[in-house]
Amino acid sequence: MTHTFNLIDQPWIPIVWRSGDVEEVNLHHLLINAHEIQDICADTPVESAAILPLLLAILQRVFQPMDEDAWETLWQNGAFPVDPIETYLDQWYDRFDLFHPERPFYQARDERVKSKSVLYLAEAIANTHTIFDHRTEATTDALNPPQAARLLVTAHAFRLGGGKSGNQTRNFIDSIFARGILFFASGSTLYETLLLNLLPYPDDHTMLTKPDDRPIWEAETPLSERQFASKQTYATPKGYLEYLTWQTNHILLLPEDGLDGTIVREITIAPIMPIDPSVFSPQKAYRARKDKKGQIEAWPFKYFSTDKALWRDYDTMIMLGDDDLRPPAVVEWFSVLTNMGVLNEDRQIQLMATGMLADQAKPMFYRKEYMPLPASLLNDEYIAYVSNALTQAEEVAKALKDALMKLAELVLMRGGDLAPDKADRDKLIDQWDVVTQFWALLEPEFTRFLTVLGQRDLSAMDRWQDELRKSARTALNEAGKMSGTHAAALRGQVVAERVLNSGLKKIIS
């Protein structure tokens, strides 16, 4: 059997239509009908997110140069023009065949490694054996072509490193988006989402761009200059298009005949030179780390956290003009479009944060969440309101913790005079776990706060402060219920309430 599966005309991308119907579509159908599609709906957030850079690379290439005028023309059109997209897809049709005998899509042959299970598309070390959508070696015998296409694209974006290739030359390393949070603008349709994320191009502010920058499938000898190398060797993208289609590994799918057609059981995979760590990702948010002398020594990007919800750092993700911060490029581009009148200044979109949190080479969770991004917040006056609101929340949380410490101390003292051990006090507070409840209560209120403030309604601040008081008192009351009804607990509840009220008065005037 001759194996072929062309991503341009074979369905493989799961989408949800505006009608609510779910379907798998091909690249051509998706791009031409993006204005009728709600969103991509693959099995996991990272699988959906991995498809976006591929789509953006095609659109950036088709509609370059991209500036404010070109962007406005597309926005007013209401849909992507058919002819330039079809011309481009026709030109590069053979390069999108997943099993092309010479140039299989997004793949490179490497004779120095032996074949292994398709499970290694997702992770490099054998003791994990879990693919992106949680299939395991016991449940996964083979992939059909649509599954293989999605997981190939996802592997190039999110595959975790660890372990060594067959020739033991070097460890596998993380793919380009495996660590950190990716930020995209999200509109009411997939067309709006894709268009909102079409950044100026060519534009050295987005990423340094050479004349020969192109998506990897257009290169005559892809990855030929990035073979196995020492740990100290890095490669730099020729520009934004190569960056969007960056490959950290040589991957080759090995198709074979199955009962119902082509299947993939095995792959070959080998690490090549990673991207230079000094390259800033336009899809990530960075905050400067300084040394003792106040000099910038590094620019770490933002991660998801198991301890702190993302919205609590919202202001740092939208603050423009701060030398210690690098917000996602789409935030600055949205500001440019509204300031120039290309978009209405009352326009509200969503800031989508997606990615995964990993512990070494093991994913802990995948995540996708949305936060309002009103254009009016992208100026110093309104960002100051947002920063103040978040600062107040942190201060109220501290006041709540002070009250909890007093409650825990009095409960453990049982009416005596001997102060309890701090470790016992902290353990009791952890058992109550009401600070977590405090933050959980505030999260939907913060979304409401941003929406109202984005309408330039300063009453949002008053409502936010009311919610801070209410949430803190609710959390303390829950701890009081769990502390018991004995005399020491009842006295502790009264004293803790006084401590909290005193703290609230100092924070909220």
C-alpha positions in Angstrom: 0.0 0.0 0.0 1.2 3.5 -0.8 0.7 5.6 2.4 -0.6 9.1 2.0 -2.5 11.6 4.2 -2.4 15.2 3.1 -3.3 17.6 5.9 -4.7 20.2 3.4 -7.6 18.0 2.2 -7.9 15.2 4.8 -9.8 15.9 8.0 -7.7 15.9 11.2 -8.4 19.1 13.2 -11.3 18.8 15.7 -13.3 22.0 15.7 -16.6 23.2 17.1 -18.8 25.2 14.8 -20.7 28.3 15.9 -23.8 26.1 15.8 -22.2 23.9 18.5 -21.6 20.9 16.2 -18.2 19.2 16.5 -16.3 17.9 13.4 -12.8 17.1 12.2 -11.8 19.3 9.3 -8.8 19.7 7.0 -6.5 22.8 6.8 -8.2 24.2 3.8 -11.7 23.9 5.2 -10.6 25.4 8.5 -8.9 28.5 7.1 -11.6 29.2 4.5 -14.4 28.8 7.1 -12.7 30.1 10.2 -15.4 32.8 10.5 -18.0 30.1 11.0 -15.9 28.1 13.5 -16.1 28.8 17.3 -12.8 27.1 18.3 -10.4 24.2 18.0 -11.4 21.4 20.4 -8.8 18.7 20.5 -8.5 16.2 23.3 -6.3 18.4 25.6 -5.4 22.1 25.9 -1.9 21.6 24.6 -3.1 19.6 21.6 -5.4 22.5 20.6 -2.7 25.1 21.4 -0.1 23.3 19.3 -2.2 23.7 16.2 -2.4 27.5 16.5 1.3 28.3 15.6 0.9 26.1 12.5 -2.1 28.0 11.4 -0.5 31.4 12.2 2.6 30.4 10.3 0.5 29.8 7.2 -1.5 33.0 7.6 1.6 35.2 8.4 3.2 33.8 5.2 0.1 34.2 3.0 -0.7 37.8 4.1 2.7 39.3 4.6 3.7 42.0 5.0 1.5 42.4 8.0 1.0 45.9 9.4 -1.9 48.0 10.7 -3.3 48.7 7.3 -3.1 45.1 6.1 -4.6 43.9 9.4 -7.5 46.4 9.2 -8.3 45.2 5.7 -8.6 41.6 6.8 -10.6 42.6 9.9 -13.1 44.5 7.8 -13.4 41.7 5.3 -14.9 39.4 8.0 -13.3 36.3 6.6 -10.0 35.2 5.2 -9.8 35.8 1.4 -10.0 32.4 -0.4 -7.8 33.0 -3.4 -4.4 33.7 -1.6 -4.9 30.9 0.8 -5.7 28.4 -1.9 -2.8 29.6 -4.1 -0.4 29.0 -1.2 -1.8 25.6 -0.2 -1.7 24.5 -3.9 1.9 25.7 -4.2 3.1 23.6 -1.2 0.6 20.8 -1.4 3.1 18.0 -1.5 4.9 19.3 1.6 1.7 18.8 3.7 1.6 15.0 3.0 2.2 13.3 6.3 3.7 10.2 4.6 5.4 11.7 1.6 8.3 9.5 0.5 10.8 12.3 0.4 9.5 15.2 2.4 6.9 14.0 4.9 5.2 16.9 6.7 7.0 18.3 9.8 9.4 15.3 9.8 13.0 14.4 9.2 14.6 11.1 8.8 17.6 10.2 11.0 19.5 7.0 10.3 21.4 7.2 13.6 18.5 6.0 15.7 16.3 3.0 15.9 12.5 2.9 15.8 10.5 3.0 19.0 6.9 3.1 20.2 4.7 5.9 19.0 4.2 6.7 22.7 7.6 8.4 22.5 6.0 11.2 20.5 4.9 12.6 23.8 7.7 11.9 26.3 11.3 10.8 26.1 11.7 8.7 29.3 10.3 5.2 29.4 8.9 5.3 32.9 6.2 7.8 32.1 4.6 6.1 29.1 1.7 8.5 28.8 0.9 10.3 25.6 -0.6 13.8 25.5 -4.2 12.6 25.7 -3.4 10.1 28.5 -3.2 7.0 26.3 -0.7 4.5 27.7 1.3 1.6 26.3 -1.4 -0.7 27.5 -4.2 1.1 25.7 -2.3 2.3 22.6 -1.4 -0.1 19.9 -1.4 2.3 17.0 -2.5 5.7 15.8 -4.6 6.5 12.8 -3.4 9.3 10.5 -5.5 12.1 12.1 -4.3 11.1 15.5 -0.7 10.8 14.4 -0.9 14.3 12.7 -2.2 16.0 15.8 0.3 14.3 18.1 3.2 15.1 15.7 2.3 18.8 15.8 1.9 18.6 19.5 5.2 16.9 20.0 7.1 19.6 18.2 5.5 22.2 20.4 5.2 20.5 23.8 7.2 17.3 24.0 9.2 17.1 27.3 12.9 16.2 27.4 14.8 13.7 29.5 16.4 10.4 28.5 18.8 9.9 25.7 18.6 9.1 22.0 19.8 5.7 20.6 23.3 6.9 19.9 23.7 8.3 23.5 25.0 11.5 22.1 22.9 13.9 24.2 19.8 14.1 26.3 16.5 15.0 24.7 15.5 18.5 25.6 12.1 20.2 25.9 10.3 21.4 22.8 9.8 25.0 22.2 6.6 25.5 24.2 7.0 22.7 26.8 7.7 25.1 29.6 5.9 28.3 30.6 2.5 29.8 29.7 1.5 30.7 26.2 -0.7 33.7 25.8 -3.0 34.2 22.8 -5.8 36.7 22.2 -9.2 35.0 21.8 -12.1 36.4 19.8 -15.7 35.4 19.3 -14.8 33.1 16.4 -11.7 31.2 15.3 -11.3 33.8 12.5 -11.1 36.6 15.1 -8.8 34.5 17.3 -6.4 33.9 14.4 -6.5 37.4 13.1 -5.9 38.9 16.6 -2.8 36.8 16.9 -1.4 37.9 13.5 1.5 40.0 14.6 3.3 42.7 12.6 5.6 40.9 10.1 8.4 41.3 9.2 9.1 43.2 12.4 12.3 43.0 14.4 10.5 44.1 17.5 8.5 40.9 17.3 11.6 38.8 16.4 14.7 39.5 14.4 14.0 38.4 10.9 16.3 37.5 8.0 15.3 37.7 4.4 15.2 33.9 4.1 12.9 33.3 7.0 10.1 30.9 6.1 8.1 28.0 7.6 10.1 24.8 7.9 8.1 23.0 5.2 9.3 25.5 2.6 13.0 25.0 3.4 14.8 22.9 0.8 16.9 21.1 3.4 15.1 21.4 6.7 17.1 21.0 9.8 20.3 20.1 7.9 22.3 22.6 9.9 20.9 21.5 13.3 22.2 17.9 13.8 23.3 16.3 17.1 25.5 18.7 19.0 27.0 19.3 22.4 25.0 20.6 25.3 26.4 24.1 24.7 25.3 24.4 21.1 22.1 26.4 20.3 20.5 27.5 17.1 18.7 30.7 16.4 15.5 31.0 14.2 15.9 33.0 11.0 12.7 34.8 12.0 9.2 34.5 13.3 8.0 32.1 10.6 10.7 29.6 11.4 10.2 30.1 15.1 6.4 29.2 14.8 7.4 26.0 13.0 10.5 25.2 15.1 11.5 21.6 15.6 13.7 20.4 18.5 13.8 16.8 17.3 14.1 14.8 14.1 10.8 12.9 14.1 9.7 10.4 11.5 6.4 8.5 11.5 6.6 5.0 10.3 3.3 4.1 8.5 2.2 0.5 8.0 -0.9 -1.3 6.8 -3.7 -1.7 9.2 -7.1 -3.5 9.0 -8.8 -0.2 8.1 -6.0 1.6 6.3 -2.8 3.3 7.3 -1.7 3.2 11.0 1.4 4.3 12.9 2.9 2.1 15.6 6.4 3.3 15.6 8.5 6.4 15.0 12.1 7.4 15.0 13.1 10.4 17.1 16.4 12.1 17.8 17.3 15.4 19.5 19.0 18.2 17.5 20.2 21.6 18.5 17.7 23.5 20.8 16.6 27.0 20.3 18.9 29.7 21.8 17.6 30.5 25.3 18.2 34.2 24.7 15.4 34.2 22.1 12.3 35.8 23.6 9.0 34.0 22.7 6.3 36.5 21.6 3.7 34.1 23.2 5.2 34.3 26.7 5.3 36.8 29.5 8.7 37.6 31.1 9.8 39.4 34.3 13.3 40.5 34.9 15.3 38.9 37.6 17.9 41.2 39.1 21.1 40.7 41.1 21.9 42.4 44.4 23.1 45.5 42.6 19.8 45.8 40.8 21.2 44.7 37.4 19.1 42.4 35.2 20.7 39.0 35.2 18.0 36.9 33.5 14.5 37.0 32.0 12.5 34.0 33.3 9.1 33.5 31.7 5.9 32.9 33.6 4.8 29.4 34.6 1.6 28.0 35.9 1.7 27.3 39.6 0.0 24.8 41.9 0.1 27.4 44.7 -1.0 30.7 43.0 -3.7 31.3 40.5 -2.6 33.1 37.4 -5.1 36.0 37.7 -3.3 37.2 40.8 -0.5 38.4 38.5 -2.8 39.8 35.9 -1.3 43.3 35.9 2.2 42.1 35.1 0.8 40.4 32.0 -0.7 43.6 30.5 1.6 46.3 31.8 3.3 48.1 28.9 6.2 50.4 29.2 7.7 48.8 32.3 11.4 48.0 31.8 11.3 45.0 34.1 8.4 43.4 32.3 7.9 41.9 28.8 4.2 41.2 28.3 3.0 38.8 25.6 3.4 40.5 22.1 -0.3 40.1 21.4 -1.1 42.5 24.3 1.1 45.2 22.8 -0.3 44.6 19.3 -3.9 44.9 20.7 -2.9 48.2 22.3 -1.5 49.5 18.9 -4.6 48.5 17.0 -6.9 50.3 19.5 -4.7 53.4 19.8 -4.6 53.8 16.0 -8.4 53.4 15.8 -8.2 50.1 13.9 -10.2 48.5 16.7 -12.8 50.3 18.7 -11.4 51.4 22.1 -14.4 49.8 23.8 -13.6 46.4 22.3 -13.2 43.6 24.8 -11.4 40.4 24.0 -10.2 37.5 26.0 -6.6 36.8 26.9 -6.1 33.0 26.7 -3.4 31.4 28.8 -2.6 27.8 28.0 0.2 25.2 28.4 1.2 22.7 31.0 3.1 22.5 34.2 5.8 19.8 34.3 7.9 18.3 37.1 11.2 17.5 35.3 10.0 15.3 32.4 6.5 14.5 33.8 3.5 16.7 33.1 1.6 17.6 36.2 -1.4 19.2 34.4 -2.6 20.8 31.2 -4.5 24.1 31.4 -6.4 26.6 29.4 -8.0 29.6 31.0 -9.4 32.9 29.9 -9.2 36.4 31.3 -10.9 39.6 30.0 -8.7 42.0 28.2 -10.5 45.3 27.7 -8.6 47.8 25.6 -9.2 50.6 28.2 -7.1 48.7 30.7 -4.0 49.1 28.6 -3.1 52.5 29.9 -1.3 53.6 33.0 -4.4 55.0 34.8 -6.5 51.9 34.6 -3.6 49.5 35.0 -2.9 51.3 38.3 -6.5 50.4 39.4 -5.9 46.8 38.6 -2.5 46.7 40.4 -4.1 48.4 43.4 -6.9 45.9 43.5 -4.5 42.9 43.4 -2.3 44.5 46.0 -5.3 44.9 48.3 -6.2 41.3 47.8 -2.7 40.1 48.8 -2.9 42.4 51.9 -6.3 41.1 52.9 -5.0 37.5 52.5 -2.2 38.4 54.9 -4.7 39.9 57.4 -6.8 36.7 57.1 -3.6 34.7 57.9 -2.9 36.8 60.9 -6.5 36.2 62.2 -6.1 32.5 61.5 -2.9 32.4 63.5 -4.6 34.0 66.5 -7.5 31.6 66.2 -5.2 28.5 65.9 -3.1 29.7 68.9 -6.1 30.1 71.2 -7.6 26.8 70.1 -4.4 24.9 70.8 -3.8 26.7 74.1 -7.2 25.5 75.4 -7.4 28.4 77.9 -3.9 27.9 79.2 -1.0 30.3 79.2 1.6 28.3 77.3 1.9 29.4 73.6 1.6 26.4 71.2 4.4 25.3 69.0 4.4 27.2 65.7 4.6 24.0 63.7 1.4 22.7 65.4 -0.3 26.1 64.8 0.6 26.1 61.1 -0.5 22.5 60.7 -3.9 23.4 62.1 -4.2 26.3 59.7 -3.3 24.1 56.8 -6.0 21.6 57.8 -8.6 24.4 57.7 -7.3 25.4 54.3 -9.6 28.4 54.2 -7.0 30.8 52.5 -7.4 28.6 49.4 -11.2 29.2 49.8 -10.6 32.9 50.0 -8.8 33.0 46.7 -11.3 30.7 45.0 -14.2 33.1 46.1 -12.3 36.0 44.6 -11.5 34.6 41.2 -14.9 35.0 39.5 -15.2 38.4 41.2 -11.9 39.5 39.7 -13.2 38.6 36.2 -16.3 40.7 36.9 -14.1 43.5 38.2 -12.1 43.6 35.0 -15.2 43.7 32.8 -16.8 46.5 34.7 -13.6 48.5 35.0 -13.0 48.0 31.3 -16.2 50.0 30.8 -14.5 52.8 32.7 -16.9 52.3 35.6 -14.9 53.1 38.7 -17.6 51.6 40.9 -15.8 48.4 40.1 -13.3 49.3 42.9 -16.0 49.7 45.5 -17.5 46.3 44.6 -14.1 44.7 44.6 -13.4 46.0 48.1 -16.8 44.8 49.3 -16.0 41.3 47.9 -12.6 41.3 49.7 -14.2 41.9 53.0 -17.0 39.4 52.3 -14.6 36.7 51.1 -12.2 37.1 54.0 -14.9 37.0 56.6 -16.5 33.9 54.9 -13.2 32.1 55.0 -12.6 33.0 58.7 -16.1 31.9 59.6 -15.4 28.5 58.0 -12.3 28.1 60.0 -14.3 29.1 63.1 -16.8 26.3 62.4 -14.0 23.8 62.1 -12.3 25.0 65.3 -15.0 23.6 67.5 -17.5 24.9 70.1 -15.4 24.6 73.3 -14.7 27.8 75.3 -11.2 28.3 73.9 -12.5 28.0 70.3 -15.3 30.4 70.9 -13.0 32.9 72.4 -10.6 32.4 69.6 -13.3 33.1 67.0 -14.1 36.4 68.7 -10.4 37.5 68.9 -9.7 36.4 65.4 -12.6 38.4 64.1 -11.3 41.5 65.8 -7.8 40.9 64.3 -9.3 40.6 60.8 -11.5 43.6 61.1 -8.6 45.7 62.3 -6.6 44.6 59.3 -9.4 45.3 56.9 -9.8 48.9 58.2 -6.1 49.5 57.6 -6.2 48.1 54.0 -9.6 49.3 52.8 -10.5 52.9 53.8 
